[in-house]
Amino acid sequence: MPIYTYRCENCGVQFDQTQKFSDPPLSKCPECGKKTLLKVYQPVGIVFKGSGFYATDHRSPSGQSRTTGDKKDEKSEKAEKIAEKIESKSESVASKEPAAPTAVSKKD
């Protein structure tokens, strides 16, 4: 059976109560007797385990496990090819000599 935490908004008393899922929530405070009792919801710790997660709870790239992590996916291969093309084009542009200036004759 789960343990629920309750807090009274009137007197501030806080306590834990074991209840079934089917039991209605408590509403009357055992200290002051008023109907100002509310459930306190607390965060639950989650631990991700397995080869698809890092120790910091972040998922591995592309959801791949360590055994298949050395294989590259199609998108990264395409990105590498595009980067290589850009580098080769910039090198070819840089290696070209600038055109010689043309002589302009001036007429009076």
Biopython code that builds the backbone (N, CA, C, O; Angstrom):
import numpy as np
from Bio.PDB.StructureBuilder import StructureBuilder

atoms = [
    (1, "MET", "N", (0.838, -1.181, 0.000)),
    (1, "MET", "CA", (0.000, 0.000, 0.000)),
    (1, "MET", "C", (0.885, 1.248, 0.000)),
    (1, "MET", "O", (1.911, 1.288, 0.679)),
    (2, "PRO", "N", (0.486, 2.257, -0.759)),
    (2, "PRO", "CA", (1.283, 3.484, -0.824)),
    (2, "PRO", "C", (1.157, 4.337, 0.440)),
    (2, "PRO", "O", (0.172, 4.267, 1.176)),
    (3, "ILE", "N", (2.183, 5.130, 0.654)),
    (3, "ILE", "CA", (2.204, 6.065, 1.780)),
    (3, "ILE", "C", (2.033, 7.471, 1.219)),
    (3, "ILE", "O", (2.814, 7.901, 0.371)),
    (4, "TYR", "N", (1.017, 8.187, 1.688)),
    (4, "TYR", "CA", (0.731, 9.543, 1.242)),
    (4, "TYR", "C", (1.107, 10.529, 2.332)),
    (4, "TYR", "O", (0.956, 10.250, 3.522)),
    (5, "THR", "N", (1.598, 11.685, 1.911)),
    (5, "THR", "CA", (1.923, 12.763, 2.843)),
    (5, "THR", "C", (0.808, 13.800, 2.772)),
    (5, "THR", "O", (0.407, 14.221, 1.686)),
    (6, "TYR", "N", (0.310, 14.209, 3.943)),
    (6, "TYR", "CA", (-0.746, 15.212, 4.043)),
    (6, "TYR", "C", (-0.229, 16.403, 4.840)),
    (6, "TYR", "O", (0.617, 16.255, 5.722)),
    (7, "ARG", "N", (-0.757, 17.606, 4.513)),
    (7, "ARG", "CA", (-0.424, 18.826, 5.248)),
    (7, "ARG", "C", (-1.697, 19.643, 5.450)),
    (7, "ARG", "O", (-2.516, 19.790, 4.543)),
    (8, "CYS", "N", (-1.835, 20.166, 6.661)),
    (8, "CYS", "CA", (-2.986, 21.006, 6.985)),
    (8, "CYS", "C", (-2.633, 22.460, 6.661)),
    (8, "CYS", "O", (-1.598, 22.967, 7.094)),
    (9, "GLU", "N", (-3.501, 23.122, 5.896)),
    (9, "GLU", "CA", (-3.268, 24.529, 5.560)),
    (9, "GLU", "C", (-3.589, 25.448, 6.729)),
    (9, "GLU", "O", (-3.132, 26.591, 6.753)),
    (10, "ASN", "N", (-4.358, 24.977, 7.688)),
    (10, "ASN", "CA", (-4.749, 25.795, 8.835)),
    (10, "ASN", "C", (-3.647, 25.820, 9.896)),
    (10, "ASN", "O", (-3.152, 26.891, 10.248)),
    (11, "CYS", "N", (-3.262, 24.654, 10.402)),
    (11, "CYS", "CA", (-2.279, 24.608, 11.496)),
    (11, "CYS", "C", (-0.869, 24.238, 11.037)),
    (11, "CYS", "O", (0.077, 24.385, 11.811)),
    (12, "GLY", "N", (-0.702, 23.766, 9.805)),
    (12, "GLY", "CA", (0.629, 23.470, 9.261)),
    (12, "GLY", "C", (1.191, 22.104, 9.616)),
    (12, "GLY", "O", (2.334, 21.806, 9.271)),
    (13, "VAL", "N", (0.415, 21.262, 10.299)),
    (13, "VAL", "CA", (0.903, 19.933, 10.659)),
    (13, "VAL", "C", (1.039, 19.078, 9.391)),
    (13, "VAL", "O", (0.199, 19.145, 8.493)),
    (14, "GLN", "N", (2.098, 18.282, 9.334)),
    (14, "GLN", "CA", (2.350, 17.422, 8.181)),
    (14, "GLN", "C", (2.590, 16.010, 8.701)),
    (14, "GLN", "O", (3.320, 15.818, 9.674)),
    (15, "PHE", "N", (1.964, 15.003, 8.040)),
    (15, "PHE", "CA", (2.114, 13.617, 8.476)),
    (15, "PHE", "C", (1.952, 12.680, 7.287)),
    (15, "PHE", "O", (1.454, 13.073, 6.232)),
    (16, "ASP", "N", (2.384, 11.428, 7.475)),
    (16, "ASP", "CA", (2.269, 10.397, 6.454)),
    (16, "ASP", "C", (1.153, 9.435, 6.841)),
    (16, "ASP", "O", (0.945, 9.145, 8.019)),
    (17, "GLN", "N", (0.441, 8.945, 5.831)),
    (17, "GLN", "CA", (-0.664, 8.020, 6.072)),
    (17, "GLN", "C", (-0.612, 6.901, 5.033)),
    (17, "GLN", "O", (-0.538, 7.178, 3.836)),
    (18, "THR", "N", (-0.650, 5.659, 5.467)),
    (18, "THR", "CA", (-0.716, 4.514, 4.568)),
    (18, "THR", "C", (-2.176, 4.294, 4.191)),
    (18, "THR", "O", (-3.038, 4.148, 5.057)),
    (19, "GLN", "N", (-2.444, 4.270, 2.865)),
    (19, "GLN", "CA", (-3.810, 4.107, 2.384)),
    (19, "GLN", "C", (-3.817, 3.210, 1.160)),
    (19, "GLN", "O", (-2.808, 3.075, 0.468)),
    (20, "LYS", "N", (-4.950, 2.608, 0.902)),
    (20, "LYS", "CA", (-5.148, 1.849, -0.325)),
    (20, "LYS", "C", (-5.404, 2.841, -1.461)),
    (20, "LYS", "O", (-5.754, 3.997, -1.220)),
    (21, "PHE", "N", (-5.227, 2.380, -2.694)),
    (21, "PHE", "CA", (-5.537, 3.228, -3.842)),
    (21, "PHE", "C", (-7.028, 3.563, -3.878)),
    (21, "PHE", "O", (-7.419, 4.646, -4.313)),
    (22, "SER", "N", (-7.833, 2.645, -3.428)),
    (22, "SER", "CA", (-9.288, 2.838, -3.491)),
    (22, "SER", "C", (-9.828, 3.693, -2.348)),
    (22, "SER", "O", (-10.982, 4.117, -2.409)),
    (23, "ASP", "N", (-9.037, 3.963, -1.307)),
    (23, "ASP", "CA", (-9.496, 4.789, -0.184)),
    (23, "ASP", "C", (-9.630, 6.248, -0.607)),
    (23, "ASP", "O", (-8.799, 6.747, -1.365)),
    (24, "PRO", "N", (-10.675, 6.945, -0.124)),
    (24, "PRO", "CA", (-10.791, 8.380, -0.438)),
    (24, "PRO", "C", (-9.714, 9.161, 0.316)),
    (24, "PRO", "O", (-9.306, 8.756, 1.405)),
    (25, "PRO", "N", (-9.246, 10.291, -0.259)),
    (25, "PRO", "CA", (-8.219, 11.076, 0.427)),
    (25, "PRO", "C", (-8.765, 11.681, 1.728)),
    (25, "PRO", "O", (-9.950, 11.998, 1.831)),
    (26, "LEU", "N", (-7.886, 11.831, 2.705)),
    (26, "LEU", "CA", (-8.276, 12.424, 3.979)),
    (26, "LEU", "C", (-8.555, 13.909, 3.776)),
    (26, "LEU", "O", (-7.916, 14.553, 2.944)),
    (27, "SER", "N", (-9.502, 14.452, 4.527)),
    (27, "SER", "CA", (-9.813, 15.875, 4.404)),
    (27, "SER", "C", (-9.823, 16.575, 5.760)),
    (27, "SER", "O", (-9.649, 17.793, 5.814)),
    (28, "LYS", "N", (-10.021, 15.847, 6.850)),
    (28, "LYS", "CA", (-10.107, 16.443, 8.172)),
    (28, "LYS", "C", (-8.776, 16.299, 8.909)),
    (28, "LYS", "O", (-8.239, 15.197, 9.014)),
    (29, "CYS", "N", (-8.247, 17.404, 9.415)),
    (29, "CYS", "CA", (-6.964, 17.422, 10.119)),
    (29, "CYS", "C", (-7.110, 16.761, 11.493)),
    (29, "CYS", "O", (-8.050, 17.076, 12.222)),
    (30, "PRO", "N", (-6.190, 15.841, 11.865)),
    (30, "PRO", "CA", (-6.285, 15.195, 13.181)),
    (30, "PRO", "C", (-5.901, 16.143, 14.329)),
    (30, "PRO", "O", (-6.254, 15.874, 15.477)),
    (31, "GLU", "N", (-5.196, 17.231, 14.051)),
    (31, "GLU", "CA", (-4.765, 18.169, 15.105)),
    (31, "GLU", "C", (-5.825, 19.226, 15.402)),
    (31, "GLU", "O", (-6.281, 19.360, 16.538)),
    (32, "CYS", "N", (-6.213, 19.978, 14.364)),
    (32, "CYS", "CA", (-7.142, 21.089, 14.591)),
    (32, "CYS", "C", (-8.589, 20.731, 14.277)),
    (32, "CYS", "O", (-9.494, 21.459, 14.687)),
    (33, "GLY", "N", (-8.839, 19.631, 13.563)),
    (33, "GLY", "CA", (-10.193, 19.177, 13.271)),
    (33, "GLY", "C", (-10.875, 19.872, 12.105)),
    (33, "GLY", "O", (-12.042, 19.592, 11.831)),
    (34, "LYS", "N", (-10.177, 20.780, 11.401)),
    (34, "LYS", "CA", (-10.784, 21.491, 10.270)),
    (34, "LYS", "C", (-10.551, 20.692, 8.984)),
    (34, "LYS", "O", (-9.669, 19.836, 8.916)),
    (35, "LYS", "N", (-11.365, 20.994, 7.967)),
    (35, "LYS", "CA", (-11.270, 20.293, 6.689)),
    (35, "LYS", "C", (-10.354, 21.063, 5.724)),
    (35, "LYS", "O", (-10.773, 21.469, 4.640)),
    (36, "THR", "N", (-9.115, 21.249, 6.139)),
    (36, "THR", "CA", (-8.134, 21.973, 5.309)),
    (36, "THR", "C", (-6.928, 21.093, 5.002)),
    (36, "THR", "O", (-5.825, 21.606, 4.815)),
    (37, "LEU", "N", (-7.118, 19.782, 4.946)),
    (37, "LEU", "CA", (-6.034, 18.847, 4.715)),
    (37, "LEU", "C", (-5.847, 18.605, 3.214)),
    (37, "LEU", "O", (-6.816, 18.349, 2.500)),
    (38, "LEU", "N", (-4.614, 18.685, 2.745)),
    (38, "LEU", "CA", (-4.304, 18.448, 1.335)),
    (38, "LEU", "C", (-3.159, 17.458, 1.210)),
    (38, "LEU", "O", (-2.303, 17.366, 2.089)),
    (39, "LYS", "N", (-3.151, 16.704, 0.088)),
    (39, "LYS", "CA", (-2.040, 15.792, -0.194)),
    (39, "LYS", "C", (-0.841, 16.609, -0.648)),
    (39, "LYS", "O", (-0.983, 17.609, -1.351)),
    (40, "VAL", "N", (0.340, 16.166, -0.236)),
    (40, "VAL", "CA", (1.584, 16.806, -0.662)),
    (40, "VAL", "C", (2.213, 15.904, -1.720)),
    (40, "VAL", "O", (2.499, 14.735, -1.459)),
    (41, "TYR", "N", (2.424, 16.452, -2.912)),
    (41, "TYR", "CA", (3.039, 15.684, -3.996)),
    (41, "TYR", "C", (4.516, 16.033, -4.058)),
    (41, "TYR", "O", (4.890, 17.200, -4.169)),
    (42, "GLN", "N", (5.347, 15.007, -3.985)),
    (42, "GLN", "CA", (6.798, 15.202, -3.990)),
    (42, "GLN", "C", (7.394, 14.561, -5.229)),
    (42, "GLN", "O", (6.865, 13.566, -5.723)),
    (43, "PRO", "N", (8.496, 15.118, -5.744)),
    (43, "PRO", "CA", (9.125, 14.530, -6.927)),
    (43, "PRO", "C", (9.697, 13.152, -6.628)),
    (43, "PRO", "O", (10.134, 12.866, -5.513)),
    (44, "VAL", "N", (9.681, 12.316, -7.641)),
    (44, "VAL", "CA", (10.174, 10.953, -7.514)),
    (44, "VAL", "C", (11.505, 10.858, -8.253)),
    (44, "VAL", "O", (11.623, 11.338, -9.381)),
    (45, "GLY", "N", (12.502, 10.248, -7.630)),
    (45, "GLY", "CA", (13.797, 10.071, -8.277)),
    (45, "GLY", "C", (13.727, 8.988, -9.341)),
    (45, "GLY", "O", (13.206, 7.900, -9.096)),
    (46, "ILE", "N", (14.256, 9.290, -10.528)),
    (46, "ILE", "CA", (14.249, 8.342, -11.635)),
    (46, "ILE", "C", (15.691, 8.046, -12.019)),
    (46, "ILE", "O", (16.509, 8.959, -12.128)),
    (47, "VAL", "N", (15.996, 6.784, -12.223)),
    (47, "VAL", "CA", (17.336, 6.385, -12.650)),
    (47, "VAL", "C", (17.198, 5.668, -13.977)),
    (47, "VAL", "O", (16.494, 4.663, -14.078)),
    (48, "PHE", "N", (17.878, 6.191, -15.011)),
    (48, "PHE", "CA", (17.890, 5.553, -16.321)),
    (48, "PHE", "C", (19.085, 4.623, -16.385)),
    (48, "PHE", "O", (20.217, 5.043, -16.146)),
    (49, "LYS", "N", (18.838, 3.364, -16.706)),
    (49, "LYS", "CA", (19.927, 2.401, -16.791)),
    (49, "LYS", "C", (19.957, 1.796, -18.179)),
    (49, "LYS", "O", (18.937, 1.749, -18.868)),
    (50, "GLY", "N", (21.119, 1.337, -18.586)),
    (50, "GLY", "CA", (21.262, 0.694, -19.882)),
    (50, "GLY", "C", (22.307, 1.392, -20.721)),
    (50, "GLY", "O", (22.792, 2.466, -20.366)),
    (51, "SER", "N", (22.650, 0.778, -21.831)),
    (51, "SER", "CA", (23.714, 1.317, -22.677)),
    (51, "SER", "C", (23.264, 2.540, -23.464)),
    (51, "SER", "O", (24.105, 3.238, -24.030)),
    (52, "GLY", "N", (21.975, 2.821, -23.519)),
    (52, "GLY", "CA", (21.478, 3.968, -24.273)),
    (52, "GLY", "C", (21.515, 5.273, -23.507)),
    (52, "GLY", "O", (21.126, 6.305, -24.054)),
    (53, "PHE", "N", (21.972, 5.271, -22.248)),
    (53, "PHE", "CA", (21.967, 6.477, -21.439)),
    (53, "PHE", "C", (23.337, 6.723, -20.823)),
    (53, "PHE", "O", (24.052, 5.783, -20.476)),
    (54, "TYR", "N", (23.693, 7.993, -20.693)),
    (54, "TYR", "CA", (24.922, 8.373, -20.003)),
    (54, "TYR", "C", (24.652, 8.428, -18.506)),
    (54, "TYR", "O", (23.505, 8.307, -18.074)),
    (55, "ALA", "N", (25.681, 8.606, -17.729)),
    (55, "ALA", "CA", (25.529, 8.702, -16.280)),
    (55, "ALA", "C", (24.755, 9.961, -15.886)),
    (55, "ALA", "O", (24.207, 10.026, -14.786)),
    (56, "THR", "N", (24.706, 10.958, -16.768)),
    (56, "THR", "CA", (23.989, 12.202, -16.479)),
    (56, "THR", "C", (22.523, 12.139, -16.915)),
    (56, "THR", "O", (21.847, 13.167, -16.975)),
    (57, "ASP", "N", (22.039, 10.947, -17.215)),
    (57, "ASP", "CA", (20.658, 10.701, -17.624)),
    (57, "ASP", "C", (20.313, 11.280, -18.992)),
    (57, "ASP", "O", (19.137, 11.500, -19.283)),
    (58, "HIS", "N", (21.302, 11.527, -19.831)),
    (58, "HIS", "CA", (21.034, 11.978, -21.185)),
    (58, "HIS", "C", (21.188, 10.801, -22.128)),
    (58, "HIS", "O", (22.029, 9.928, -21.914)),
    (59, "ARG", "N", (20.405, 10.782, -23.130)),
    (59, "ARG", "CA", (20.412, 9.677, -24.071)),
    (59, "ARG", "C", (21.613, 9.780, -25.007)),
    (59, "ARG", "O", (22.093, 10.877, -25.295)),
    (60, "SER", "N", (22.091, 8.637, -25.474)),
    (60, "SER", "CA", (23.231, 8.628, -26.385)),
    (60, "SER", "C", (22.814, 9.179, -27.740)),
    (60, "SER", "O", (21.628, 9.164, -28.070)),
    (61, "PRO", "N", (23.768, 9.665, -28.532)),
    (61, "PRO", "CA", (23.427, 10.227, -29.843)),
    (61, "PRO", "C", (22.740, 9.191, -30.729)),
    (61, "PRO", "O", (23.178, 8.042, -30.793)),
    (62, "SER", "N", (21.693, 9.582, -31.398)),
    (62, "SER", "CA", (20.928, 8.757, -32.324)),
    (62, "SER", "C", (20.315, 7.537, -31.661)),
    (62, "SER", "O", (19.819, 6.652, -32.357)),
    (63, "GLY", "N", (20.334, 7.461, -30.336)),
    (63, "GLY", "CA", (19.745, 6.330, -29.648)),
    (63, "GLY", "C", (20.500, 5.033, -29.842)),
    (63, "GLY", "O", (19.971, 3.960, -29.551)),
    (64, "GLN", "N", (21.733, 5.111, -30.332)),
    (64, "GLN", "CA", (22.512, 3.906, -30.592)),
    (64, "GLN", "C", (23.188, 3.435, -29.318)),
    (64, "GLN", "O", (23.522, 4.232, -28.441)),
    (65, "SER", "N", (23.381, 2.152, -29.232)),
    (65, "SER", "CA", (24.096, 1.606, -28.088)),
    (65, "SER", "C", (25.591, 1.676, -28.354)),
    (65, "SER", "O", (26.015, 2.064, -29.443)),
    (66, "ARG", "N", (26.380, 1.304, -27.376)),
    (66, "ARG", "CA", (27.837, 1.376, -27.521)),
    (66, "ARG", "C", (28.348, 0.447, -28.604)),
    (66, "ARG", "O", (29.334, 0.765, -29.269)),
    (67, "THR", "N", (27.706, -0.689, -28.798)),
    (67, "THR", "CA", (28.194, -1.658, -29.781)),
    (67, "THR", "C", (28.003, -1.168, -31.201)),
    (67, "THR", "O", (28.816, -1.477, -32.073)),
    (68, "THR", "N", (26.948, -0.413, -31.453)),
    (68, "THR", "CA", (26.711, 0.099, -32.805)),
    (68, "THR", "C", (27.093, 1.565, -32.921)),
    (68, "THR", "O", (26.868, 2.171, -33.969)),
    (69, "GLY", "N", (27.658, 2.147, -31.887)),
    (69, "GLY", "CA", (27.995, 3.563, -31.889)),
    (69, "GLY", "C", (29.087, 3.927, -32.869)),
    (69, "GLY", "O", (29.198, 5.088, -33.264)),
    (70, "ASP", "N", (29.922, 2.929, -33.284)),
    (70, "ASP", "CA", (31.006, 3.236, -34.207)),
    (70, "ASP", "C", (30.507, 3.369, -35.638)),
    (70, "ASP", "O", (31.234, 3.901, -36.477)),
    (71, "LYS", "N", (29.321, 2.919, -35.951)),
    (71, "LYS", "CA", (28.759, 3.073, -37.289)),
    (71, "LYS", "C", (28.186, 4.470, -37.436)),
    (71, "LYS", "O", (27.523, 4.976, -36.531)),
    (72, "LYS", "N", (28.442, 5.090, -38.578)),
    (72, "LYS", "CA", (27.932, 6.439, -38.808)),
    (72, "LYS", "C", (26.581, 6.351, -39.505)),
    (72, "LYS", "O", (26.359, 5.473, -40.339)),
    (73, "ASP", "N", (25.711, 7.236, -39.169)),
    (73, "ASP", "CA", (24.434, 7.249, -39.853)),
    (73, "ASP", "C", (24.548, 8.060, -41.136)),
    (73, "ASP", "O", (25.541, 8.751, -41.364)),
    (74, "GLU", "N", (23.523, 7.965, -41.963)),
    (74, "GLU", "CA", (23.563, 8.593, -43.285)),
    (74, "GLU", "C", (23.678, 10.113, -43.209)),
    (74, "GLU", "O", (24.369, 10.718, -44.028)),
    (75, "LYS", "N", (23.022, 10.727, -42.255)),
    (75, "LYS", "CA", (23.057, 12.184, -42.150)),
    (75, "LYS", "C", (24.453, 12.692, -41.859)),
    (75, "LYS", "O", (24.883, 13.685, -42.445)),
    (76, "SER", "N", (25.172, 12.024, -40.958)),
    (76, "SER", "CA", (26.513, 12.501, -40.636)),
    (76, "SER", "C", (27.456, 12.280, -41.816)),
    (76, "SER", "O", (28.357, 13.089, -42.038)),
    (77, "GLU", "N", (27.264, 11.194, -42.583)),
    (77, "GLU", "CA", (28.093, 10.973, -43.766)),
    (77, "GLU", "C", (27.839, 12.056, -44.811)),
    (77, "GLU", "O", (28.780, 12.559, -45.425)),
    (78, "LYS", "N", (26.572, 12.416, -45.016)),
    (78, "LYS", "CA", (26.240, 13.468, -45.980)),
    (78, "LYS", "C", (26.832, 14.801, -45.540)),
    (78, "LYS", "O", (27.338, 15.558, -46.368)),
    (79, "ALA", "N", (26.772, 15.089, -44.255)),
    (79, "ALA", "CA", (27.313, 16.343, -43.737)),
    (79, "ALA", "C", (28.825, 16.395, -43.944)),
    (79, "ALA", "O", (29.365, 17.446, -44.288)),
    (80, "GLU", "N", (29.506, 15.280, -43.742)),
    (80, "GLU", "CA", (30.955, 15.239, -43.959)),
    (80, "GLU", "C", (31.297, 15.455, -45.431)),
    (80, "GLU", "O", (32.249, 16.167, -45.749)),
    (81, "LYS", "N", (30.524, 14.844, -46.329)),
    (81, "LYS", "CA", (30.778, 15.012, -47.758)),
    (81, "LYS", "C", (30.580, 16.471, -48.178)),
    (81, "LYS", "O", (31.367, 17.006, -48.958)),
    (82, "ILE", "N", (29.542, 17.103, -47.666)),
    (82, "ILE", "CA", (29.277, 18.505, -47.990)),
    (82, "ILE", "C", (30.411, 19.383, -47.469)),
    (82, "ILE", "O", (30.850, 20.304, -48.158)),
    (83, "ALA", "N", (30.885, 19.102, -46.257)),
    (83, "ALA", "CA", (31.982, 19.877, -45.690)),
    (83, "ALA", "C", (33.246, 19.713, -46.522)),
    (83, "ALA", "O", (33.980, 20.681, -46.723)),
    (84, "GLU", "N", (33.512, 18.506, -47.009)),
    (84, "GLU", "CA", (34.686, 18.268, -47.854)),
    (84, "GLU", "C", (34.571, 19.046, -49.166)),
    (84, "GLU", "O", (35.552, 19.629, -49.627)),
    (85, "LYS", "N", (33.377, 19.060, -49.772)),
    (85, "LYS", "CA", (33.180, 19.801, -51.020)),
    (85, "LYS", "C", (33.411, 21.294, -50.806)),
    (85, "LYS", "O", (34.039, 21.955, -51.634)),
    (86, "ILE", "N", (32.912, 21.811, -49.712)),
    (86, "ILE", "CA", (33.087, 23.241, -49.424)),
    (86, "ILE", "C", (34.557, 23.556, -49.238)),
    (86, "ILE", "O", (35.038, 24.569, -49.747)),
    (87, "GLU", "N", (35.288, 22.704, -48.512)),
    (87, "GLU", "CA", (36.716, 22.926, -48.298)),
    (87, "GLU", "C", (37.485, 22.880, -49.612)),
    (87, "GLU", "O", (38.357, 23.713, -49.858)),
    (88, "SER", "N", (37.154, 21.896, -50.460)),
    (88, "SER", "CA", (37.883, 21.780, -51.734)),
    (88, "SER", "C", (37.595, 22.980, -52.640)),
    (88, "SER", "O", (38.491, 23.447, -53.343)),
    (89, "LYS", "N", (36.361, 23.482, -52.634)),
    (89, "LYS", "CA", (36.032, 24.654, -53.440)),
    (89, "LYS", "C", (36.748, 25.899, -52.926)),
    (89, "LYS", "O", (37.237, 26.702, -53.720)),
    (90, "SER", "N", (36.815, 26.065, -51.617)),
    (90, "SER", "CA", (37.481, 27.243, -51.072)),
    (90, "SER", "C", (38.985, 27.181, -51.327)),
    (90, "SER", "O", (39.618, 28.218, -51.525)),
    (91, "GLU", "N", (39.563, 25.983, -51.326)),
    (91, "GLU", "CA", (40.986, 25.835, -51.634)),
    (91, "GLU", "C", (41.250, 26.143, -53.095)),
    (91, "GLU", "O", (42.254, 26.776, -53.422)),
    (92, "SER", "N", (40.352, 25.697, -53.992)),
    (92, "SER", "CA", (40.559, 25.953, -55.417)),
    (92, "SER", "C", (40.399, 27.433, -55.740)),
    (92, "SER", "O", (41.101, 27.944, -56.613)),
    (93, "VAL", "N", (39.517, 28.120, -55.077)),
    (93, "VAL", "CA", (39.329, 29.557, -55.289)),
    (93, "VAL", "C", (40.552, 30.312, -54.772)),
    (93, "VAL", "O", (40.995, 31.272, -55.402)),
    (94, "ALA", "N", (41.095, 29.895, -53.647)),
    (94, "ALA", "CA", (42.246, 30.565, -53.066)),
    (94, "ALA", "C", (43.506, 30.328, -53.891)),
    (94, "ALA", "O", (44.397, 31.177, -53.924)),
    (95, "SER", "N", (43.586, 29.171, -54.560)),
    (95, "SER", "CA", (44.798, 28.858, -55.321)),
    (95, "SER", "C", (44.833, 29.547, -56.674)),
    (95, "SER", "O", (45.910, 29.679, -57.254)),
    (96, "LYS", "N", (43.705, 29.989, -57.196)),
    (96, "LYS", "CA", (43.677, 30.681, -58.483)),
    (96, "LYS", "C", (44.328, 32.047, -58.352)),
    (96, "LYS", "O", (44.148, 32.745, -57.354)),
    (97, "GLU", "N", (45.082, 32.413, -59.364)),
    (97, "GLU", "CA", (45.725, 33.727, -59.367)),
    (97, "GLU", "C", (44.719, 34.771, -59.806)),
    (97, "GLU", "O", (43.876, 34.502, -60.662)),
    (98, "PRO", "N", (44.796, 35.935, -59.241)),
    (98, "PRO", "CA", (43.870, 36.979, -59.686)),
    (98, "PRO", "C", (44.172, 37.386, -61.115)),
    (98, "PRO", "O", (45.326, 37.342, -61.541)),
    (99, "ALA", "N", (43.170, 37.775, -61.847)),
    (99, "ALA", "CA", (43.327, 38.178, -63.243)),
    (99, "ALA", "C", (44.167, 39.448, -63.326)),
    (99, "ALA", "O", (44.064, 40.340, -62.484)),
    (100, "ALA", "N", (45.007, 39.505, -64.372)),
    (100, "ALA", "CA", (45.849, 40.683, -64.564)),
    (100, "ALA", "C", (44.986, 41.880, -64.947)),
    (100, "ALA", "O", (44.046, 41.739, -65.729)),
    (101, "PRO", "N", (45.294, 43.052, -64.406)),
    (101, "PRO", "CA", (44.484, 44.205, -64.749)),
    (101, "PRO", "C", (44.646, 44.568, -66.226)),
    (101, "PRO", "O", (45.742, 44.484, -66.781)),
    (102, "THR", "N", (43.577, 44.958, -66.831)),
    (102, "THR", "CA", (43.632, 45.308, -68.259)),
    (102, "THR", "C", (44.025, 46.768, -68.393)),
    (102, "THR", "O", (43.659, 47.611, -67.575)),
    (103, "ALA", "N", (44.770, 47.040, -69.432)),
    (103, "ALA", "CA", (45.225, 48.398, -69.662)),
    (103, "ALA", "C", (44.118, 49.176, -70.360)),
    (103, "ALA", "O", (43.519, 48.706, -71.328)),
    (104, "VAL", "N", (43.868, 50.336, -69.863)),
    (104, "VAL", "CA", (42.833, 51.174, -70.459)),
    (104, "VAL", "C", (43.530, 52.406, -71.043)),
    (104, "VAL", "O", (44.221, 53.153, -70.350)),
    (105, "SER", "N", (43.320, 52.578, -72.323)),
    (105, "SER", "CA", (43.927, 53.744, -72.942)),
    (105, "SER", "C", (42.982, 54.934, -72.824)),
    (105, "SER", "O", (41.766, 54.821, -72.974)),
    (106, "LYS", "N", (43.579, 56.042, -72.558)),
    (106, "LYS", "CA", (42.777, 57.222, -72.325)),
    (106, "LYS", "C", (42.832, 58.107, -73.565)),
    (106, "LYS", "O", (43.914, 58.452, -74.041)),
    (107, "LYS", "N", (41.711, 58.458, -74.067)),
    (107, "LYS", "CA", (41.652, 59.325, -75.260)),
    (107, "LYS", "C", (41.285, 60.717, -74.820)),
    (107, "LYS", "O", (40.417, 60.912, -73.970)),
    (108, "ASP", "N", (41.953, 61.676, -75.405)),
    (108, "ASP", "CA", (41.673, 63.075, -75.074)),
    (108, "ASP", "C", (40.573, 63.639, -75.876)),
    (108, "ASP", "O", (40.224, 64.808, -75.709)),
]
sb = StructureBuilder()
sb.init_structure("model")
sb.init_model(0)
sb.init_chain("A")
sb.init_seg("    ")
for serial, (resi, resn, name, xyz) in enumerate(atoms, 1):
    if name == "N":
        sb.init_residue(resn, " ", resi, " ")
    sb.init_atom(name, np.array(xyz, "f"), 0.0, 1.0, " ", f" {name:<3s}", serial, name[0])
structure = sb.get_structure()
